[in-house]
Amino acid sequence: MGLNREIDPTNLETDTASHLVNGTQENALLLALEEAKEESRRVWWLLYAVDRHKCLSYNAALRIPDARCQVFQPLPERIWQDLDMDVSAATNNRCHGPPTRMTCVGFFEYFLPLMVILGDIIDIHHRRCHPVDEAAIA
């Protein structure tokens, strides 16, 4: 589905912006595009966290490695709740990949960095307990 990559605005459906009024069309379109991109990011990061939780629960290897995360980190909750007030805040100081710093007490600000650490622990555990046999590869 491509959730692990940033959305290309040219590929979005035109239905997203079909209800816009002429006077504020440009700002409303920008807001609608940013909301669609952020919702896609949030779905991806939720799937990322669920993957780590499932792997821990079932002693399984990670299905989503950190290298596949080519999206921006999710917005802080306070900005996401007031996105229609300041769309420019959504594009400043964003980083690609999994967050490694806890910045607040929200799910994406606190729990997601813990899932990144958990993923590293699961990966180390599986490499130690399930080493790859060099003879089997050749």
N, CA, C and O atoms as CSV, one atom per row, in Angstrom:
chain,resi,resn,atom,element,x,y,z
A,1,MET,N,N,0.813,-1.214,0.000
A,1,MET,CA,C,0.000,0.000,0.000
A,1,MET,C,C,0.849,1.268,0.000
A,1,MET,O,O,0.340,2.365,-0.232
A,2,GLY,N,N,2.128,1.111,0.258
A,2,GLY,CA,C,3.011,2.267,0.214
A,2,GLY,C,C,2.920,3.173,1.426
A,2,GLY,O,O,3.339,4.328,1.351
A,3,LEU,N,N,2.390,2.692,2.539
A,3,LEU,CA,C,2.295,3.529,3.730
A,3,LEU,C,C,3.662,3.862,4.306
A,3,LEU,O,O,3.801,4.834,5.049
A,4,ASN,N,N,4.668,3.072,3.975
A,4,ASN,CA,C,6.008,3.308,4.509
A,4,ASN,C,C,6.762,4.402,3.757
A,4,ASN,O,O,7.915,4.692,4.078
A,5,ARG,N,N,6.126,5.006,2.764
A,5,ARG,CA,C,6.726,6.116,2.007
A,5,ARG,C,C,5.820,7.337,2.094
A,5,ARG,O,O,4.614,7.222,2.311
A,6,GLU,N,N,6.420,8.500,1.921
A,6,GLU,CA,C,5.639,9.736,1.921
A,6,GLU,C,C,4.681,9.757,0.729
A,6,GLU,O,O,5.007,9.261,-0.350
A,7,ILE,N,N,3.520,10.325,0.930
A,7,ILE,CA,C,2.514,10.422,-0.126
A,7,ILE,C,C,2.923,11.501,-1.118
A,7,ILE,O,O,3.321,12.600,-0.729
A,8,ASP,N,N,2.821,11.179,-2.395
A,8,ASP,CA,C,3.051,12.158,-3.450
A,8,ASP,C,C,1.740,12.921,-3.663
A,8,ASP,O,O,0.736,12.304,-4.018
A,9,PRO,N,N,1.717,14.245,-3.457
A,9,PRO,CA,C,0.469,15.004,-3.572
A,9,PRO,C,C,-0.195,14.896,-4.941
A,9,PRO,O,O,-1.407,15.088,-5.046
A,10,THR,N,N,0.555,14.597,-5.977
A,10,THR,CA,C,-0.048,14.498,-7.306
A,10,THR,C,C,-0.859,13.217,-7.467
A,10,THR,O,O,-1.696,13.120,-8.365
A,11,ASN,N,N,-0.611,12.218,-6.590
A,11,ASN,CA,C,-1.326,10.953,-6.689
A,11,ASN,C,C,-2.583,10.905,-5.834
A,11,ASN,O,O,-3.320,9.921,-5.888
A,12,LEU,N,N,-2.848,11.949,-5.041
A,12,LEU,CA,C,-4.041,11.944,-4.204
A,12,LEU,C,C,-5.290,12.108,-5.059
A,12,LEU,O,O,-5.261,12.750,-6.109
A,13,GLU,N,N,-6.380,11.522,-4.597
A,13,GLU,CA,C,-7.642,11.621,-5.326
A,13,GLU,C,C,-8.142,13.060,-5.298
A,13,GLU,O,O,-7.895,13.791,-4.339
A,14,THR,N,N,-8.833,13.455,-6.332
A,14,THR,CA,C,-9.358,14.814,-6.393
A,14,THR,C,C,-10.578,14.976,-5.505
A,14,THR,O,O,-10.993,16.108,-5.254
A,15,ASP,N,N,-11.174,13.888,-5.018
A,15,ASP,CA,C,-12.322,13.991,-4.125
A,15,ASP,C,C,-11.960,14.684,-2.824
A,15,ASP,O,O,-12.823,15.290,-2.188
A,16,THR,N,N,-10.702,14.607,-2.416
A,16,THR,CA,C,-10.267,15.222,-1.170
A,16,THR,C,C,-10.518,16.722,-1.204
A,16,THR,O,O,-10.889,17.313,-0.190
A,17,ALA,N,N,-10.320,17.330,-2.343
A,17,ALA,CA,C,-10.448,18.784,-2.446
A,17,ALA,C,C,-11.693,19.218,-3.219
A,17,ALA,O,O,-11.810,20.396,-3.555
A,18,SER,N,N,-12.607,18.330,-3.506
A,18,SER,CA,C,-13.750,18.695,-4.337
A,18,SER,C,C,-14.764,19.570,-3.619
A,18,SER,O,O,-15.543,20.262,-4.275
A,19,HIS,N,N,-14.775,19.561,-2.291
A,19,HIS,CA,C,-15.768,20.314,-1.531
A,19,HIS,C,C,-15.294,21.720,-1.165
A,19,HIS,O,O,-15.954,22.395,-0.376
A,20,LEU,N,N,-14.182,22.173,-1.708
A,20,LEU,CA,C,-13.593,23.438,-1.302
A,20,LEU,C,C,-14.325,24.632,-1.891
A,20,LEU,O,O,-14.901,24.562,-2.977
A,21,VAL,N,N,-14.288,25.725,-1.148
A,21,VAL,CA,C,-14.918,26.975,-1.570
A,21,VAL,C,C,-13.883,27.801,-2.330
A,21,VAL,O,O,-12.685,27.680,-2.072
A,22,ASN,N,N,-14.333,28.638,-3.262
A,22,ASN,CA,C,-13.404,29.391,-4.113
A,22,ASN,C,C,-12.485,30.325,-3.337
A,22,ASN,O,O,-11.295,30.391,-3.646
A,23,GLY,N,N,-12.990,31.049,-2.342
A,23,GLY,CA,C,-12.195,32.053,-1.640
A,23,GLY,C,C,-11.015,31.468,-0.884
A,23,GLY,O,O,-9.935,32.061,-0.887
A,24,THR,N,N,-11.184,30.351,-0.251
A,24,THR,CA,C,-10.116,29.758,0.561
A,24,THR,C,C,-9.646,28.438,-0.032
A,24,THR,O,O,-9.177,27.556,0.687
A,25,GLN,N,N,-9.772,28.312,-1.316
A,25,GLN,CA,C,-9.479,27.041,-1.974
A,25,GLN,C,C,-8.026,26.610,-1.791
A,25,GLN,O,O,-7.767,25.445,-1.489
A,26,GLU,N,N,-7.091,27.512,-1.966
A,26,GLU,CA,C,-5.681,27.131,-1.875
A,26,GLU,C,C,-5.307,26.698,-0.460
A,26,GLU,O,O,-4.659,25.666,-0.285
A,27,ASN,N,N,-5.708,27.473,0.556
A,27,ASN,CA,C,-5.398,27.113,1.938
A,27,ASN,C,C,-6.104,25.821,2.350
A,27,ASN,O,O,-5.525,24.978,3.037
A,28,ALA,N,N,-7.349,25.677,1.926
A,28,ALA,CA,C,-8.096,24.467,2.264
A,28,ALA,C,C,-7.494,23.239,1.579
A,28,ALA,O,O,-7.451,22.158,2.167
A,29,LEU,N,N,-7.036,23.402,0.357
A,29,LEU,CA,C,-6.392,22.294,-0.344
A,29,LEU,C,C,-5.096,21.896,0.354
A,29,LEU,O,O,-4.819,20.709,0.526
A,30,LEU,N,N,-4.309,22.881,0.751
A,30,LEU,CA,C,-3.074,22.617,1.480
A,30,LEU,C,C,-3.360,21.880,2.790
A,30,LEU,O,O,-2.659,20.932,3.145
A,31,LEU,N,N,-4.388,22.322,3.495
A,31,LEU,CA,C,-4.771,21.675,4.750
A,31,LEU,C,C,-5.249,20.246,4.510
A,31,LEU,O,O,-4.883,19.339,5.258
A,32,ALA,N,N,-6.058,20.036,3.480
A,32,ALA,CA,C,-6.571,18.691,3.170
A,32,ALA,C,C,-5.426,17.744,2.790
A,32,ALA,O,O,-5.413,16.585,3.203
A,33,LEU,N,N,-4.476,18.235,2.009
A,33,LEU,CA,C,-3.332,17.408,1.629
A,33,LEU,C,C,-2.473,17.052,2.840
A,33,LEU,O,O,-2.039,15.909,2.982
A,34,GLU,N,N,-2.231,18.024,3.704
A,34,GLU,CA,C,-1.423,17.770,4.898
A,34,GLU,C,C,-2.131,16.808,5.845
A,34,GLU,O,O,-1.485,15.958,6.459
A,35,GLU,N,N,-3.444,16.931,5.971
A,35,GLU,CA,C,-4.202,16.000,6.815
A,35,GLU,C,C,-4.134,14.582,6.261
A,35,GLU,O,O,-3.972,13.630,7.024
A,36,ALA,N,N,-4.256,14.429,4.957
A,36,ALA,CA,C,-4.192,13.099,4.340
A,36,ALA,C,C,-2.816,12.482,4.537
A,36,ALA,O,O,-2.704,11.293,4.834
A,37,LYS,N,N,-1.770,13.284,4.373
A,37,LYS,CA,C,-0.419,12.770,4.562
A,37,LYS,C,C,-0.178,12.378,6.019
A,37,LYS,O,O,0.425,11.340,6.291
A,38,GLU,N,N,-0.644,13.203,6.952
A,38,GLU,CA,C,-0.432,12.903,8.368
A,38,GLU,C,C,-1.235,11.687,8.812
A,38,GLU,O,O,-0.754,10.899,9.627
A,39,GLU,N,N,-2.441,11.521,8.295
A,39,GLU,CA,C,-3.230,10.332,8.627
A,39,GLU,C,C,-2.545,9.076,8.114
A,39,GLU,O,O,-2.537,8.051,8.797
A,40,SER,N,N,-1.976,9.142,6.932
A,40,SER,CA,C,-1.241,8.007,6.386
A,40,SER,C,C,-0.018,7.688,7.248
A,40,SER,O,O,0.267,6.521,7.514
A,41,ARG,N,N,0.707,8.727,7.685
A,41,ARG,CA,C,1.860,8.523,8.555
A,41,ARG,C,C,1.445,7.859,9.858
A,41,ARG,O,O,2.101,6.927,10.325
A,42,ARG,N,N,0.354,8.342,10.444
A,42,ARG,CA,C,-0.094,7.800,11.724
A,42,ARG,C,C,-0.524,6.346,11.596
A,42,ARG,O,O,-0.279,5.555,12.506
A,43,VAL,N,N,-1.152,5.980,10.501
A,43,VAL,CA,C,-1.508,4.573,10.276
A,43,VAL,C,C,-0.233,3.739,10.186
A,43,VAL,O,O,-0.156,2.664,10.781
A,44,TRP,N,N,0.766,4.223,9.448
A,44,TRP,CA,C,2.019,3.492,9.325
A,44,TRP,C,C,2.665,3.281,10.688
A,44,TRP,O,O,3.073,2.165,11.011
A,45,TRP,N,N,2.765,4.343,11.497
A,45,TRP,CA,C,3.435,4.216,12.784
A,45,TRP,C,C,2.650,3.322,13.740
A,45,TRP,O,O,3.250,2.656,14.583
A,46,LEU,N,N,1.327,3.293,13.627
A,46,LEU,CA,C,0.545,2.349,14.430
A,46,LEU,C,C,0.841,0.911,14.011
A,46,LEU,O,O,0.992,0.036,14.863
A,47,LEU,N,N,0.925,0.662,12.704
A,47,LEU,CA,C,1.287,-0.674,12.221
A,47,LEU,C,C,2.687,-1.063,12.692
A,47,LEU,O,O,2.932,-2.213,13.057
A,48,TYR,N,N,3.583,-0.109,12.680
A,48,TYR,CA,C,4.952,-0.326,13.155
A,48,TYR,C,C,4.941,-0.765,14.621
A,48,TYR,O,O,5.617,-1.727,14.986
A,49,ALA,N,N,4.179,-0.066,15.457
A,49,ALA,CA,C,4.100,-0.400,16.880
A,49,ALA,C,C,3.436,-1.756,17.096
A,49,ALA,O,O,3.875,-2.528,17.948
A,50,VAL,N,N,2.384,-2.056,16.336
A,50,VAL,CA,C,1.713,-3.349,16.456
A,50,VAL,C,C,2.653,-4.473,16.050
A,50,VAL,O,O,2.641,-5.538,16.668
A,51,ASP,N,N,3.463,-4.256,15.026
A,51,ASP,CA,C,4.434,-5.265,14.601
A,51,ASP,C,C,5.383,-5.602,15.751
A,51,ASP,O,O,5.642,-6.776,16.015
A,52,ARG,N,N,5.892,-4.598,16.422
A,52,ARG,CA,C,6.806,-4.840,17.541
A,52,ARG,C,C,6.107,-5.576,18.677
A,52,ARG,O,O,6.674,-6.490,19.274
A,53,HIS,N,N,4.886,-5.178,18.970
A,53,HIS,CA,C,4.132,-5.826,20.046
A,53,HIS,C,C,3.856,-7.294,19.716
A,53,HIS,O,O,4.026,-8.166,20.568
A,54,LYS,N,N,3.433,-7.563,18.494
A,54,LYS,CA,C,3.165,-8.948,18.077
A,54,LYS,C,C,4.441,-9.788,18.104
A,54,LYS,O,O,4.412,-10.939,18.540
A,55,CYS,N,N,5.547,-9.233,17.650
A,55,CYS,CA,C,6.808,-9.977,17.652
A,55,CYS,C,C,7.239,-10.320,19.069
A,55,CYS,O,O,7.744,-11.414,19.321
A,56,LEU,N,N,7.041,-9.389,19.992
A,56,LEU,CA,C,7.370,-9.667,21.383
A,56,LEU,C,C,6.427,-10.729,21.949
A,56,LEU,O,O,6.871,-11.628,22.663
A,57,SER,N,N,5.143,-10.636,21.642
A,57,SER,CA,C,4.148,-11.568,22.175
A,57,SER,C,C,4.353,-12.989,21.683
A,57,SER,O,O,4.160,-13.940,22.440
A,58,TYR,N,N,4.739,-13.146,20.427
A,58,TYR,CA,C,4.842,-14.476,19.822
A,58,TYR,C,C,6.279,-14.929,19.577
A,58,TYR,O,O,6.507,-15.920,18.883
A,59,ASN,N,N,7.251,-14.208,20.143
A,59,ASN,CA,C,8.665,-14.544,19.985
A,59,ASN,C,C,9.011,-14.728,18.503
A,59,ASN,O,O,9.618,-15.723,18.108
A,60,ALA,N,N,8.617,-13.766,17.718
A,60,ALA,CA,C,8.828,-13.826,16.267
A,60,ALA,C,C,9.835,-12.751,15.845
A,60,ALA,O,O,10.119,-11.816,16.594
A,61,ALA,N,N,10.355,-12.902,14.654
A,61,ALA,CA,C,11.260,-11.902,14.092
A,61,ALA,C,C,10.459,-10.688,13.619
A,61,ALA,O,O,9.272,-10.797,13.313
A,62,LEU,N,N,11.115,-9.546,13.565
A,62,LEU,CA,C,10.449,-8.321,13.118
A,62,LEU,C,C,10.032,-8.439,11.659
A,62,LEU,O,O,10.787,-8.950,10.833
A,63,ARG,N,N,8.851,-7.974,11.349
A,63,ARG,CA,C,8.363,-7.960,9.976
A,63,ARG,C,C,8.630,-6.608,9.303
A,63,ARG,O,O,8.740,-6.524,8.080
A,64,ILE,N,N,8.732,-5.558,10.116
A,64,ILE,CA,C,8.962,-4.214,9.589
A,64,ILE,C,C,10.296,-3.706,10.129
A,64,ILE,O,O,10.346,-3.214,11.257
A,65,PRO,N,N,11.372,-3.809,9.360
A,65,PRO,CA,C,12.656,-3.269,9.832
A,65,PRO,C,C,12.656,-1.742,9.768
A,65,PRO,O,O,11.918,-1.139,8.989
A,66,ASP,N,N,13.486,-1.139,10.590
A,66,ASP,CA,C,13.564,0.324,10.634
A,66,ASP,C,C,13.935,0.929,9.287
A,66,ASP,O,O,13.532,2.052,8.984
A,67,ALA,N,N,14.693,0.205,8.479
A,67,ALA,CA,C,15.137,0.721,7.182
A,67,ALA,C,C,13.973,0.939,6.211
A,67,ALA,O,O,14.108,1.707,5.258
A,68,ARG,N,N,12.836,0.279,6.435
A,68,ARG,CA,C,11.680,0.450,5.547
A,68,ARG,C,C,10.847,1.677,5.895
A,68,ARG,O,O,9.923,2.020,5.157
A,69,CYS,N,N,11.152,2.332,6.987
A,69,CYS,CA,C,10.381,3.498,7.436
A,69,CYS,C,C,10.904,4.753,6.752
A,69,CYS,O,O,11.845,5.386,7.231
A,70,GLN,N,N,10.296,5.105,5.642
A,70,GLN,CA,C,10.731,6.266,4.866
A,70,GLN,C,C,9.711,7.387,4.935
A,70,GLN,O,O,9.511,8.118,3.965
A,71,VAL,N,N,9.073,7.517,6.079
A,71,VAL,CA,C,8.089,8.582,6.283
A,71,VAL,C,C,8.550,9.474,7.424
A,71,VAL,O,O,9.403,9.097,8.228
A,72,PHE,N,N,7.967,10.665,7.475
A,72,PHE,CA,C,8.264,11.570,8.573
A,72,PHE,C,C,7.704,11.009,9.871
A,72,PHE,O,O,6.751,10.230,9.876
A,73,GLN,N,N,8.315,11.423,10.962
A,73,GLN,CA,C,7.777,11.080,12.266
A,73,GLN,C,C,6.430,11.782,12.420
A,73,GLN,O,O,6.225,12.853,11.848
A,74,PRO,N,N,5.513,11.195,13.183
A,74,PRO,CA,C,4.195,11.829,13.329
A,74,PRO,C,C,4.294,13.159,14.069
A,74,PRO,O,O,5.218,13.393,14.848
A,75,LEU,N,N,3.318,14.017,13.804
A,75,LEU,CA,C,3.263,15.308,14.478
A,75,LEU,C,C,2.968,15.122,15.959
A,75,LEU,O,O,2.283,14.171,16.333
A,76,PRO,N,N,3.470,16.009,16.806
A,76,PRO,CA,C,3.054,15.978,18.207
A,76,PRO,C,C,1.535,16.191,18.306
A,76,PRO,O,O,0.941,16.870,17.469
A,77,GLU,N,N,0.937,15.621,19.309
A,77,GLU,CA,C,-0.523,15.658,19.443
A,77,GLU,C,C,-1.075,17.083,19.508
A,77,GLU,O,O,-2.136,17.357,18.946
A,78,ARG,N,N,-0.375,17.984,20.182
A,78,ARG,CA,C,-0.868,19.366,20.305
A,78,ARG,C,C,-0.925,20.052,18.938
A,78,ARG,O,O,-1.838,20.839,18.689
A,79,ILE,N,N,0.023,19.770,18.054
A,79,ILE,CA,C,0.005,20.357,16.710
A,79,ILE,C,C,-1.059,19.678,15.860
A,79,ILE,O,O,-1.754,20.345,15.093
A,80,TRP,N,N,-1.196,18.357,15.984
A,80,TRP,CA,C,-2.177,17.625,15.194
A,80,TRP,C,C,-3.592,18.078,15.529
A,80,TRP,O,O,-4.430,18.187,14.634
A,81,GLN,N,N,-3.873,18.343,16.803
A,81,GLN,CA,C,-5.209,18.782,17.206
A,81,GLN,C,C,-5.539,20.176,16.677
A,81,GLN,O,O,-6.705,20.478,16.420
A,82,ASP,N,N,-4.529,21.027,16.514
A,82,ASP,CA,C,-4.740,22.400,16.027
A,82,ASP,C,C,-4.154,22.599,14.646
A,82,ASP,O,O,-3.701,23.697,14.324
A,83,LEU,N,N,-4.152,21.562,13.822
A,83,LEU,CA,C,-3.512,21.638,12.511
A,83,LEU,C,C,-4.143,22.704,11.627
A,83,LEU,O,O,-3.438,23.362,10.863
A,84,ASP,N,N,-5.451,22.885,11.717
A,84,ASP,CA,C,-6.099,23.878,10.869
A,84,ASP,C,C,-5.706,25.300,11.248
A,84,ASP,O,O,-5.915,26.225,10.463
A,85,MET,N,N,-5.140,25.488,12.437
A,85,MET,CA,C,-4.707,26.814,12.848
A,85,MET,C,C,-3.336,27.170,12.259
A,85,MET,O,O,-3.095,28.321,11.897
A,86,ASP,N,N,-2.450,26.190,12.166
A,86,ASP,CA,C,-1.081,26.472,11.724
A,86,ASP,C,C,-0.533,25.298,10.920
A,86,ASP,O,O,0.104,24.404,11.476
A,87,VAL,N,N,-0.780,25.301,9.619
A,87,VAL,CA,C,-0.321,24.223,8.758
A,87,VAL,C,C,1.192,24.259,8.600
A,87,VAL,O,O,1.808,23.209,8.419
A,88,SER,N,N,1.805,25.430,8.664
A,88,SER,CA,C,3.252,25.541,8.476
A,88,SER,C,C,4.021,24.838,9.590
A,88,SER,O,O,5.154,24.408,9.371
A,89,ALA,N,N,3.432,24.711,10.778
A,89,ALA,CA,C,4.105,24.011,11.883
A,89,ALA,C,C,4.262,22.534,11.580
A,89,ALA,O,O,5.123,21.864,12.152
A,90,ALA,N,N,3.433,22.027,10.682
A,90,ALA,CA,C,3.492,20.602,10.355
A,90,ALA,C,C,4.705,20.255,9.505
A,90,ALA,O,O,5.130,19.100,9.485
A,91,THR,N,N,5.263,21.218,8.813
A,91,THR,CA,C,6.365,20.927,7.903
A,91,THR,C,C,7.732,21.296,8.465
A,91,THR,O,O,8.749,20.981,7.848
A,92,ASN,N,N,7.782,21.948,9.609
A,92,ASN,CA,C,9.060,22.374,10.184
A,92,ASN,C,C,9.639,21.302,11.099
A,92,ASN,O,O,8.906,20.632,11.827
A,93,ASN,N,N,10.951,21.148,11.057
A,93,ASN,CA,C,11.693,20.272,11.970
A,93,ASN,C,C,11.183,18.834,11.980
A,93,ASN,O,O,10.995,18.253,13.048
A,94,ARG,N,N,10.963,18.268,10.827
A,94,ARG,CA,C,10.502,16.879,10.736
A,94,ARG,C,C,11.671,16.000,10.326
A,94,ARG,O,O,12.520,16.412,9.535
A,95,CYS,N,N,11.714,14.796,10.861
A,95,CYS,CA,C,12.756,13.835,10.542
A,95,CYS,C,C,12.137,12.577,9.968
A,95,CYS,O,O,11.032,12.193,10.351
A,96,HIS,N,N,12.846,11.929,9.047
A,96,HIS,CA,C,12.422,10.637,8.518
A,96,HIS,C,C,12.823,9.544,9.493
A,96,HIS,O,O,13.777,9.688,10.257
A,97,GLY,N,N,12.091,8.470,9.454
A,97,GLY,CA,C,12.449,7.296,10.227
A,97,GLY,C,C,11.855,7.272,11.612
A,97,GLY,O,O,11.197,8.221,12.038
A,98,PRO,N,N,12.091,6.183,12.309
A,98,PRO,CA,C,11.520,6.001,13.640
A,98,PRO,C,C,12.063,7.010,14.648
A,98,PRO,O,O,13.257,7.310,14.644
A,99,PRO,N,N,11.202,7.529,15.501
A,99,PRO,CA,C,11.660,8.478,16.521
A,99,PRO,C,C,12.411,7.749,17.629
A,99,PRO,O,O,12.039,6.640,18.012
A,100,THR,N,N,13.455,8.365,18.135
A,100,THR,CA,C,14.247,7.740,19.188
A,100,THR,C,C,14.268,8.571,20.467
A,100,THR,O,O,14.938,8.213,21.436
A,101,ARG,N,N,13.538,9.674,20.467
A,101,ARG,CA,C,13.496,10.558,21.635
A,101,ARG,C,C,12.069,10.723,22.123
A,101,ARG,O,O,11.166,11.000,21.334
A,102,MET,N,N,11.866,10.555,23.407
A,102,MET,CA,C,10.554,10.794,23.999
A,102,MET,C,C,10.405,12.285,24.235
A,102,MET,O,O,11.240,12.899,24.899
A,103,THR,N,N,9.338,12.872,23.692
A,103,THR,CA,C,9.184,14.316,23.787
A,103,THR,C,C,7.970,14.753,24.589
A,103,THR,O,O,7.901,15.905,25.016
A,104,CYS,N,N,7.014,13.861,24.802
A,104,CYS,CA,C,5.786,14.215,25.505
A,104,CYS,C,C,5.156,12.919,26.018
A,104,CYS,O,O,5.800,11.870,25.996
A,105,VAL,N,N,3.921,12.979,26.473
A,105,VAL,CA,C,3.282,11.788,27.033
A,105,VAL,C,C,2.262,11.150,26.106
A,105,VAL,O,O,1.584,10.206,26.512
A,106,GLY,N,N,2.128,11.624,24.891
A,106,GLY,CA,C,1.201,11.033,23.933
A,106,GLY,C,C,1.728,9.722,23.376
A,106,GLY,O,O,2.888,9.372,23.594
A,107,PHE,N,N,0.878,8.995,22.656
A,107,PHE,CA,C,1.258,7.696,22.105
A,107,PHE,C,C,2.476,7.808,21.204
A,107,PHE,O,O,3.453,7.080,21.381
A,108,PHE,N,N,2.420,8.718,20.237
A,108,PHE,CA,C,3.509,8.834,19.274
A,108,PHE,C,C,4.754,9.489,19.874
A,108,PHE,O,O,5.865,9.246,19.405
A,109,GLU,N,N,4.579,10.308,20.897
A,109,GLU,CA,C,5.719,10.982,21.496
A,109,GLU,C,C,6.422,10.128,22.549
A,109,GLU,O,O,7.624,10.293,22.761
A,110,TYR,N,N,5.707,9.222,23.211
A,110,TYR,CA,C,6.275,8.440,24.299
A,110,TYR,C,C,6.392,6.954,23.965
A,110,TYR,O,O,7.453,6.356,24.141
A,111,PHE,N,N,5.303,6.366,23.485
A,111,PHE,CA,C,5.256,4.921,23.275
A,111,PHE,C,C,6.013,4.493,22.021
A,111,PHE,O,O,6.647,3.437,22.018
A,112,LEU,N,N,5.958,5.290,20.958
A,112,LEU,CA,C,6.626,4.927,19.713
A,112,LEU,C,C,8.151,4.828,19.869
A,112,LEU,O,O,8.734,3.875,19.353
A,113,PRO,N,N,8.826,5.764,20.555
A,113,PRO,CA,C,10.264,5.564,20.787
A,113,PRO,C,C,10.569,4.295,21.590
A,113,PRO,O,O,11.604,3.663,21.375
A,114,LEU,N,N,9.683,3.920,22.506
A,114,LEU,CA,C,9.866,2.662,23.234
A,114,LEU,C,C,9.757,1.465,22.294
A,114,LEU,O,O,10.451,0.465,22.477
A,115,MET,N,N,8.894,1.563,21.296
A,115,MET,CA,C,8.757,0.480,20.318
A,115,MET,C,C,10.012,0.363,19.446
A,115,MET,O,O,10.365,-0.734,19.012
A,116,VAL,N,N,10.673,1.473,19.194
A,116,VAL,CA,C,11.932,1.441,18.438
A,116,VAL,C,C,12.984,0.680,19.246
A,116,VAL,O,O,13.703,-0.162,18.707
A,117,ILE,N,N,13.066,0.984,20.545
A,117,ILE,CA,C,14.010,0.284,21.416
A,117,ILE,C,C,13.639,-1.188,21.519
A,117,ILE,O,O,14.514,-2.052,21.459
A,118,LEU,N,N,12.356,-1.481,21.672
A,118,LEU,CA,C,11.897,-2.868,21.741
A,118,LEU,C,C,12.266,-3.629,20.474
A,118,LEU,O,O,12.672,-4.789,20.543
A,119,GLY,N,N,12.128,-2.989,19.325
A,119,GLY,CA,C,12.502,-3.625,18.065
A,119,GLY,C,C,13.970,-3.988,18.029
A,119,GLY,O,O,14.337,-5.056,17.537
A,120,ASP,N,N,14.823,-3.101,18.550
A,120,ASP,CA,C,16.261,-3.400,18.615
A,120,ASP,C,C,16.526,-4.597,19.530
A,120,ASP,O,O,17.350,-5.455,19.213
A,121,ILE,N,N,15.833,-4.650,20.655
A,121,ILE,CA,C,16.003,-5.765,21.593
A,121,ILE,C,C,15.543,-7.070,20.952
A,121,ILE,O,O,16.226,-8.088,21.067
A,122,ILE,N,N,14.397,-7.053,20.279
A,122,ILE,CA,C,13.887,-8.253,19.607
A,122,ILE,C,C,14.858,-8.707,18.528
A,122,ILE,O,O,15.122,-9.901,18.388
A,123,ASP,N,N,15.387,-7.762,17.771
A,123,ASP,CA,C,16.334,-8.094,16.704
A,123,ASP,C,C,17.600,-8.733,17.275
A,123,ASP,O,O,18.082,-9.731,16.740
A,124,ILE,N,N,18.135,-8.174,18.344
A,124,ILE,CA,C,19.332,-8.733,18.983
A,124,ILE,C,C,19.031,-10.133,19.519
A,124,ILE,O,O,19.838,-11.049,19.360
A,125,HIS,N,N,17.879,-10.292,20.149
A,125,HIS,CA,C,17.493,-11.602,20.688
A,125,HIS,C,C,17.426,-12.655,19.585
A,125,HIS,O,O,17.935,-13.763,19.752
A,126,HIS,N,N,16.802,-12.312,18.465
A,126,HIS,CA,C,16.673,-13.285,17.388
A,126,HIS,C,C,17.996,-13.576,16.700
A,126,HIS,O,O,18.224,-14.701,16.255
A,127,ARG,N,N,18.852,-12.604,16.606
A,127,ARG,CA,C,20.178,-12.865,16.023
A,127,ARG,C,C,21.003,-13.776,16.926
A,127,ARG,O,O,21.776,-14.607,16.448
A,128,ARG,N,N,20.830,-13.611,18.239
A,128,ARG,CA,C,21.588,-14.424,19.179
A,128,ARG,C,C,21.022,-15.843,19.271
A,128,ARG,O,O,21.784,-16.808,19.323
A,129,CYS,N,N,19.692,-15.979,19.292
A,129,CYS,CA,C,19.064,-17.290,19.485
A,129,CYS,C,C,18.834,-18.064,18.193
A,129,CYS,O,O,18.647,-19.280,18.222
A,130,HIS,N,N,18.847,-17.375,17.073
A,130,HIS,CA,C,18.612,-18.024,15.780
A,130,HIS,C,C,19.701,-17.614,14.788
A,130,HIS,O,O,19.409,-16.943,13.798
A,131,PRO,N,N,20.950,-18.007,15.039
A,131,PRO,CA,C,22.031,-17.590,14.123
A,131,PRO,C,C,21.849,-18.250,12.753
A,131,PRO,O,O,21.323,-19.355,12.628
A,132,VAL,N,N,22.295,-17.540,11.764
A,132,VAL,CA,C,22.217,-18.060,10.388
A,132,VAL,C,C,23.408,-18.978,10.158
A,132,VAL,O,O,24.554,-18.617,10.426
A,133,ASP,N,N,23.117,-20.158,9.662
A,133,ASP,CA,C,24.164,-21.141,9.368
A,133,ASP,C,C,24.809,-20.767,8.040
A,133,ASP,O,O,24.140,-20.745,7.007
A,134,GLU,N,N,26.104,-20.472,8.063
A,134,GLU,CA,C,26.828,-20.066,6.860
A,134,GLU,C,C,26.803,-21.140,5.794
A,134,GLU,O,O,26.756,-20.816,4.608
A,135,ALA,N,N,26.834,-22.415,6.175
A,135,ALA,CA,C,26.833,-23.508,5.200
A,135,ALA,C,C,25.488,-23.605,4.483
A,135,ALA,O,O,25.427,-23.993,3.316
A,136,ALA,N,N,24.396,-23.246,5.195
A,136,ALA,CA,C,23.069,-23.323,4.586
A,136,ALA,C,C,22.877,-22.236,3.531
A,136,ALA,O,O,22.129,-22.419,2.571
A,137,ILE,N,N,23.562,-21.094,3.717
A,137,ILE,CA,C,23.436,-20.001,2.761
A,137,ILE,C,C,24.152,-20.338,1.451
A,137,ILE,O,O,23.644,-20.043,0.369
A,138,ALA,N,N,25.324,-20.954,1.551
A,138,ALA,CA,C,26.133,-21.272,0.360
A,138,ALA,C,C,25.560,-22.427,-0.382
A,138,ALA,O,O,26.106,-22.834,-1.407
